[in-house]
Amino acid sequence: MKSKKRQNKKKTIAKRKQQKVLSSKRKKTTKKKTTTKKITTPKKVSVVKKEEVSKKKDINYKGIALFIFVLLINTLAIIGVNSLKKEPISPILSVDKVYLENSSKVVVDYSILNPSEDDKVYCFYTTKDNLIDLPDSGWVLSENNRCEYTLDKNVYYTYVKLNEDSIIFVKETAEFGIVNNLKINKSKYYLALKDTLNLKVTYDTLGNVSDPVEWTSSDNSIASVVDGKVTAKKDGTAIITASIKDKSISSTITVTSLITKRPKNGFDFNKKNLGCNIYTKKQNDLLDTILKFKVNEVSYKTRAAVVETARFLTLDFPYRINYFYENGRLTKKGKIDGEGRYYHKGLYLDESRYSSIGKSRKGPGTWGCKVYSIPDHKKSRNGLDCSGFVTWALLNGGFNPGDIGAGITKVKDLTDLGVKKKITSTLAKGNTIKVGDLLHNRWSGGHIAIIVGIDSKYYYVAQAVWFDEVGVIINKYKKADLKNKFREVILMDKYYKKDGNLTNMW
């Protein structure tokens, strides 16, 4: 029995040892497997965790943004509901329109969003651009949702204020300006080819008028214009227009080769003598119109008008008028007209003028056509003698002395129209003698001439002469030599009475 118990006990102990060994192996195997998992799978576990963490972060940001957006919408909705129930806390002022009314009134139309009865709008006008500190005084209470003022010489900026806040700066009001009384110095003019004319405009301004005058020509091939200076290019008519702001004014410029540009230094002695019948009636009419225009420009019936007439025939007319010994200003049968004299308005260039001729002795024949001269005993080109030229100038300038001579007889003559003074060096060098006065000498019984220019050294004398340079010309004489050329000067102040737009030189 004891042996069996001992055997069983031994078996039990052996079994327990075996179980311990197995248990120990299992534990080692488990530890190895666990350790192996930690070693072989850390990257997979780490990646999964990072992706999970990243996803959690994204979800958090989007959630926060969504939460804020929802909160904002709800807040605005609450404010909107409250605003429907209450008066606006801060009404909005806005400028709708800025414009010029009735050509002189500046208007600023404004509006208020959700206005109340207590709202007041004030206007402030200042010549200063964009004030930083606006004064308390000077604000004007507005009416009918507009600020307005009438333009004057100043340029104004405008401020619009609602109650004591909401100020708007309206700089556009400073852009308005108007032009009144726009005038041009020549509404029409006649220009020779290559001649120039300076046109000028004058005007009154209100507000901001800093715009330059714009000049345009209707036909630059006839007359061009730059800053008011017109240049004649070819025969024809062009309209020169000056524009500023919304105003414009024009000048009609007629360019014609029937007249020439005036030489600066006196008569052009290279001019050809006038030929016979080279002008048509239409051309003669136009020349008469130009002469009349120029006379009126300097003022008709003045000293200047007579001077302008004499200048026209000697400077503007392109041919030299011949000297013609008259066929009888004083005869038993009456005055002979159109033969050495032409006591009529205008020029004697076309046969249509024959109807105005009173009595003819060897004619009729226009200037430039040959007519027999009784004193000269031959045919010569018709023209003017000395007194014929001066009386023609006087008549076309607005005076009617009669078709008189210059001292041939005891009857009234041109020397009796003014005050006769003997010419001396002192008188010639002084300021007594004026353009338009007459000069007289006793050549051939009496010679008369008219002064058409004076400068610091010379007298420019227009006259019809029969010697040397024959014809109606301008000679210039040194002041110191005048007494050697003419005996007397006829001072014409009392006769002309008015000088008009007189110039010493052309």
C-alpha positions in Angstrom: 0.0 0.0 0.0 2.7 2.3 1.0 4.5 1.6 -2.2 1.5 2.4 -4.3 1.0 5.7 -2.5 4.7 6.4 -3.0 4.3 5.6 -6.7 1.2 7.7 -7.1 2.9 10.6 -5.2 5.9 10.3 -7.5 3.7 10.3 -10.6 1.8 13.4 -9.3 5.1 15.3 -8.6 6.4 14.3 -12.1 3.2 15.4 -13.7 3.3 18.7 -11.9 6.9 19.3 -13.0 5.9 18.4 -16.6 3.0 20.9 -16.3 5.4 23.6 -15.0 7.7 23.0 -17.9 4.9 23.2 -20.4 3.6 26.3 -18.7 7.0 27.8 -18.8 7.3 27.1 -22.5 4.0 28.6 -23.2 4.9 31.8 -21.4 8.1 32.1 -23.4 6.2 31.5 -26.6 3.6 34.1 -25.7 6.3 36.6 -24.8 8.0 36.0 -28.1 4.8 36.4 -30.1 4.0 39.6 -28.3 7.5 41.0 -28.8 7.3 40.0 -32.4 4.1 41.9 -32.9 5.6 45.0 -31.4 8.6 44.8 -33.6 6.9 43.9 -36.9 3.8 46.0 -36.8 4.7 49.4 -35.2 4.6 51.3 -38.6 1.1 50.1 -39.5 -0.2 51.0 -36.1 1.5 54.4 -36.2 0.1 55.3 -39.7 -3.4 54.3 -38.7 -3.1 56.4 -35.6 -1.8 59.5 -37.5 -4.5 59.3 -40.1 -7.1 59.0 -37.4 -5.6 62.0 -35.5 -5.5 64.1 -38.8 -9.1 63.2 -39.5 -10.1 64.2 -36.0 -8.3 67.6 -36.5 -10.0 68.3 -39.8 -13.3 67.5 -38.4 -12.7 69.9 -35.5 -11.8 72.9 -37.8 -14.7 72.5 -40.1 -16.9 72.1 -37.1 -15.7 75.3 -35.6 -16.1 77.2 -38.9 -19.6 75.8 -39.3 -20.4 76.8 -35.8 -19.2 80.4 -36.3 -21.1 80.7 -39.6 -24.4 79.5 -38.1 -23.9 81.8 -35.1 -23.3 84.8 -37.4 -26.4 84.1 -39.5 -28.5 83.8 -36.4 -27.1 87.1 -35.1 -27.8 88.9 -38.3 -31.3 87.5 -38.4 -31.9 88.7 -34.9 -30.6 92.2 -35.8 -32.8 92.3 -39.0 -35.9 91.4 -37.0 -35.1 94.1 -34.4 -34.6 96.7 -37.2 -38.0 96.1 -38.5 -39.4 96.8 -35.1 -37.4 100.0 -34.3 -36.3 103.4 -36.0 -32.9 103.2 -37.6 -30.1 104.0 -35.2 -27.9 105.8 -37.9 -29.8 106.9 -41.1 -27.6 106.9 -44.3 -27.0 110.1 -46.3 -26.1 109.8 -50.0 -25.5 112.2 -52.9 -27.6 111.2 -55.9 -26.8 113.9 -58.6 -24.6 116.9 -59.1 -25.5 119.2 -62.0 -25.9 122.7 -63.4 -29.4 124.1 -63.6 -30.5 127.1 -65.8 -26.9 127.6 -66.9 -25.8 129.2 -63.6 -27.1 127.3 -60.6 -25.1 124.5 -59.1 -27.4 121.8 -57.6 -26.6 118.8 -55.4 -29.5 116.4 -55.0 -29.2 114.0 -52.0 -31.3 111.4 -50.2 -31.6 109.8 -46.8 -32.3 106.1 -46.2 -35.2 105.7 -43.8 -35.4 109.4 -42.9 -37.1 110.6 -39.7 -38.8 113.9 -39.0 -35.9 115.1 -36.8 -33.3 114.7 -39.6 -31.8 117.9 -40.8 -29.3 118.3 -43.6 -26.9 121.2 -43.9 -24.8 122.5 -46.8 -21.4 124.2 -46.7 -19.7 125.9 -49.6 -16.0 126.7 -49.5 -13.3 127.7 -52.0 -10.8 125.4 -50.2 -10.3 121.8 -51.4 -11.2 119.1 -48.9 -11.1 120.7 -45.5 -9.9 118.6 -42.7 -11.4 120.6 -39.9 -14.8 122.0 -40.9 -15.9 125.2 -39.1 -19.1 125.2 -37.0 -20.5 128.3 -38.7 -21.4 128.8 -42.3 -23.6 125.7 -42.7 -26.9 126.4 -44.5 -30.0 124.3 -43.7 -31.2 122.7 -46.9 -34.7 122.1 -48.2 -36.3 119.8 -50.8 -33.4 117.4 -50.6 -31.0 119.7 -52.4 -28.1 122.0 -51.9 -27.8 124.8 -54.4 -25.9 128.1 -55.1 -25.5 130.5 -58.0 -22.1 130.6 -59.7 -19.9 133.7 -59.1 -16.3 134.4 -59.8 -15.1 131.8 -57.2 -14.8 128.0 -57.5 -16.7 126.2 -54.7 -16.4 122.8 -53.1 -19.5 121.5 -51.3 -20.1 119.6 -48.1 -23.4 118.0 -47.1 -24.0 117.1 -43.5 -26.8 115.1 -41.8 -27.5 116.3 -38.3 -24.1 116.5 -36.6 -22.5 113.5 -38.4 -22.5 111.8 -41.7 -20.6 114.4 -43.7 -20.1 114.0 -47.4 -17.5 115.9 -49.5 -18.8 116.9 -52.9 -15.8 117.9 -55.0 -17.7 117.8 -58.3 -19.3 121.2 -57.7 -15.8 122.8 -58.2 -15.8 121.5 -61.8 -18.7 123.7 -63.0 -18.1 127.0 -64.8 -19.8 129.0 -67.5 -18.7 131.5 -70.1 -20.7 134.7 -70.9 -20.3 137.5 -73.4 -18.0 135.6 -75.8 -16.7 137.9 -78.4 -14.2 137.8 -81.3 -12.2 140.8 -82.5 -13.0 140.1 -86.2 -16.4 138.6 -87.2 -15.2 138.6 -90.8 -12.1 139.6 -92.6 -10.4 139.7 -96.1 -7.0 138.2 -96.4 -4.4 138.3 -99.2 -2.6 135.0 -100.0 0.1 134.1 -97.5 -1.1 136.9 -95.2 -1.9 136.3 -91.5 -4.5 137.6 -89.0 -4.5 137.3 -85.3 -7.9 136.5 -84.0 -8.6 137.1 -80.3 -11.6 136.2 -78.1 -12.8 137.9 -74.9 -15.3 136.5 -72.4 -16.6 136.7 -68.9 -16.4 133.7 -66.6 -18.2 132.3 -63.6 -16.9 129.4 -61.6 -14.2 127.1 -62.9 -13.2 128.1 -66.5 -9.6 126.9 -66.9 -10.3 125.4 -70.3 -8.1 126.7 -73.2 -9.8 128.2 -76.3 -10.0 125.6 -79.1 -9.6 126.9 -82.6 -10.8 125.1 -85.7 -11.1 125.9 -89.5 -13.9 124.7 -91.7 -11.3 124.3 -94.5 -7.6 124.2 -93.6 -6.7 124.2 -97.3 -8.1 127.8 -97.6 -7.2 129.2 -94.1 -5.6 127.3 -91.2 -5.6 128.5 -87.6 -3.2 127.8 -84.7 -4.0 129.5 -81.3 -6.0 132.2 -83.1 -3.4 133.0 -85.8 -5.0 132.5 -89.2 -2.9 131.9 -92.3 -4.4 132.4 -95.8 -3.5 129.6 -98.2 -5.7 129.8 -101.3 -8.8 131.7 -102.6 -12.0 130.8 -100.9 -13.9 131.2 -97.7 -13.3 129.4 -94.4 -15.1 129.7 -91.1 -12.7 130.0 -88.2 -14.4 128.9 -84.9 -13.2 129.5 -81.3 -14.8 127.3 -78.7 -14.6 127.2 -74.9 -16.9 125.3 -72.5 -20.2 125.1 -74.3 -19.8 128.4 -76.1 -18.4 129.1 -79.6 -18.0 132.0 -81.9 -16.9 132.3 -85.5 -15.2 134.5 -88.0 -15.7 134.4 -91.7 -12.4 134.6 -93.5 -12.3 135.4 -97.2 -9.0 134.7 -98.9 -8.5 136.5 -102.2 -5.7 137.1 -104.7 -7.4 140.4 -105.7 -5.4 142.1 -102.9 -1.8 141.6 -101.8 -0.1 141.3 -98.5 1.1 144.8 -97.4 4.9 145.2 -97.7 6.5 146.2 -94.4 8.9 148.8 -95.7 6.7 150.8 -98.0 5.6 150.8 -101.6 6.5 147.8 -103.9 8.1 149.5 -106.8 8.2 146.2 -108.7 4.4 146.3 -109.1 3.2 146.3 -112.7 1.1 149.1 -114.1 -2.6 148.3 -114.3 -3.7 146.9 -117.7 -7.0 147.5 -119.5 -10.1 145.5 -118.6 -8.4 142.8 -116.6 -11.2 142.8 -113.9 -14.7 141.6 -114.2 -17.7 143.3 -112.7 -17.8 140.7 -109.9 -14.1 141.3 -109.1 -14.6 145.1 -109.1 -17.6 144.6 -106.8 -15.5 142.5 -104.4 -12.7 145.0 -104.3 -15.2 147.8 -103.6 -16.6 145.6 -100.7 -13.1 145.0 -99.3 -12.3 148.7 -99.4 -15.5 149.6 -97.7 -14.9 146.9 -95.1 -11.4 148.2 -94.3 -12.6 151.8 -94.0 -15.3 150.7 -91.6 -12.9 148.7 -89.6 -10.9 151.8 -88.7 -14.1 153.9 -88.4 -15.8 155.7 -91.2 -15.6 159.6 -91.4 -12.4 159.8 -89.4 -8.7 160.6 -90.1 -8.0 156.9 -90.0 -10.5 156.1 -92.7 -8.9 158.5 -95.2 -5.5 157.1 -94.4 -6.8 153.5 -94.9 -8.3 154.4 -98.3 -4.9 155.8 -99.5 -3.1 152.8 -98.1 -5.5 150.4 -99.8 -4.9 151.8 -103.3 -1.1 151.9 -102.9 -0.5 148.8 -100.7 -3.4 146.4 -101.0 -4.2 146.8 -104.7 -1.8 144.6 -106.7 -1.2 147.0 -109.6 0.2 150.6 -109.9 -2.4 153.1 -110.9 -1.0 155.3 -113.7 -0.7 159.0 -113.5 -3.0 160.7 -116.0 -3.1 164.4 -116.9 -6.7 165.2 -116.5 -8.9 166.3 -119.4 -10.6 169.2 -117.7 -11.6 169.5 -114.1 -12.6 173.0 -114.8 -14.1 173.7 -118.2 -16.8 175.9 -119.7 -18.8 172.8 -120.3 -18.5 171.5 -116.7 -16.3 169.1 -114.9 -14.9 166.1 -116.9 -15.3 162.9 -115.0 -13.3 159.6 -115.2 -10.3 161.1 -117.0 -7.5 161.7 -114.5 -10.2 161.9 -111.8 -12.8 159.5 -110.5 -14.8 161.2 -107.8 -16.9 158.2 -106.8 -17.0 155.5 -104.2 -15.0 152.4 -105.1 -12.6 151.6 -107.9 -12.9 152.3 -111.6 -12.0 148.9 -113.1 -15.0 147.6 -115.1 -17.2 149.0 -117.9 -20.2 148.6 -115.6 -18.9 151.8 -113.9 -19.5 153.9 -117.0 -23.1 154.5 -115.9 -21.7 156.6 -113.0 -19.6 158.8 -115.2 -21.1 162.3 -115.6 -19.3 164.0 -118.5 -16.5 162.5 -120.6 -14.3 164.3 -123.0 -12.1 161.6 -124.6 -13.4 158.5 -122.8 -14.9 156.7 -121.2 -12.1 154.3 -120.3 -11.5 152.6 -117.0 -8.2 152.8 -115.1 -5.6 151.0 -117.1 -7.2 151.6 -120.5 -5.7 154.1 -122.9 -7.5 157.4 -123.2 -6.3 160.5 -125.1 -4.8 163.1 -122.6 -5.3 166.6 -123.9 -2.6 168.2 -121.8 -0.1 165.4 -122.6 -1.1 165.3 -126.3 -1.1 161.6 -126.5 -2.9 158.5 -125.4 -2.0 157.2 -121.9 -3.3 154.6 -119.5 -6.1 156.2 -117.6 -5.6 156.8 -113.9 -5.4 159.7 -111.4 -3.6 162.9 -111.1 -2.4 164.2 -107.7 -5.5 166.1 -106.5 -7.7 163.4 -108.2 -6.0 160.8 -105.9 -6.3 162.8 -102.7 -10.0 163.8 -103.3 -10.8 160.1 -104.1 -9.2 159.1 -100.8 -11.1 161.8 -98.9 -14.4 160.8 -100.5 -14.0 157.1 -99.8 -12.9 157.8 -96.2 -16.2 159.6 -95.6 -15.6 163.2 -96.5 -16.9 165.2 -99.4 -14.7 168.2 -100.1 -15.8 168.3 -103.8 -13.8 167.4 -106.8 -11.3 170.2 -106.2 -7.6 170.7 -107.1 -4.6 172.0 -105.3 -3.9 175.6 -105.9 -4.2 176.0 -109.6 -6.8 178.7 -109.4 -8.2 181.2 -106.9 -11.2 179.0 -106.1 -11.3 176.7 -103.1 -8.8 173.9 -103.2 -7.4 171.1 -100.9 -5.0 173.5 -99.2 -7.9 175.4 -97.8 -9.4 172.4 -95.8 -7.0 172.7 -92.9 -4.4 174.9 -91.3 -1.4 175.6 -93.6 2.1 175.6 -91.9 5.4 176.2 -93.6 7.6 173.1 -93.1 10.7 173.6 -91.0 13.2 171.1 -89.7 11.9 171.7 -86.2 8.3 171.1 -87.3 9.2 168.0 -89.3 11.1 166.5 -86.4 8.4 167.2 -83.8 5.0 165.5 -83.1 2.7 168.2 -84.7 2.4 166.6 -88.1 0.2 163.5 -88.1 -0.6 160.7 -90.4 -3.5 161.9 -92.7 -2.2 165.5 -93.0 -1.6 166.8 -96.5 1.6 168.0 -98.0 1.7 170.8 -100.7 4.2 172.1 -103.1 4.0 174.5 -106.0 5.3 172.1 -108.7 3.4 172.7 -111.9 1.1 175.2 -110.2 0.3 173.0 -107.2 1.0 169.4 -106.1 -0.8 167.7 -103.2 0.0 164.5 -101.3 -1.1 162.7 -98.1 1.0 161.2 -95.3 0.2 157.6 -94.8 3.0 156.6 -92.4 5.4 158.0 -89.9 8.2 156.2 -88.0 11.1 157.4 -86.0 13.1 158.5 -89.2 10.7 158.8 -92.1 7.5 160.2 -93.5 5.7 157.8 -95.9 3.9 160.0 -98.4 1.3 158.7 -100.9 0.9 160.7 -104.1 0.3 160.5 -107.8 3.5 161.7 -109.6 4.3 162.3 -113.3 8.1 162.0 -113.1 10.7 159.4 -112.0 8.5 156.6 -110.6 5.3 157.5 -112.4 1.9 156.7 -110.9 0.2 156.5 -107.6 3.0 155.4 -105.2 4.4 155.9 -101.7 7.7 157.7 -101.3 9.5 157.9 -98.0 11.4 161.0 -96.9 13.7 161.5 -94.0 12.2 163.9 -91.5 15.1 166.3 -91.9 14.6 166.4 -95.7 10.9 166.9 -95.8 11.2 170.7 -96.1 13.3 170.2 -99.3 10.5 168.1 -100.9 7.3 170.0 -99.8 6.8 173.6 -98.9 3.7 173.4 -96.7 1.8 171.0 -94.5 -1.9 171.2 -94.1 -2.8 170.2 -90.6 -6.2 168.4 -90.8 -7.4 168.1 -87.2 -10.3 170.5 -87.5 -11.4 169.0 -90.7 -11.3 165.3 -89.6 -12.4 166.1 -86.0 -12.0 162.4 -85.1 -8.9 160.2 -85.5 -10.7 156.8 -85.4 -8.5 153.7 -85.1 -5.5 155.5 -86.4 -2.0 153.9 -86.6 1.2 155.6 -87.6 2.2 152.6 -89.7 0.3 149.7 -91.3 
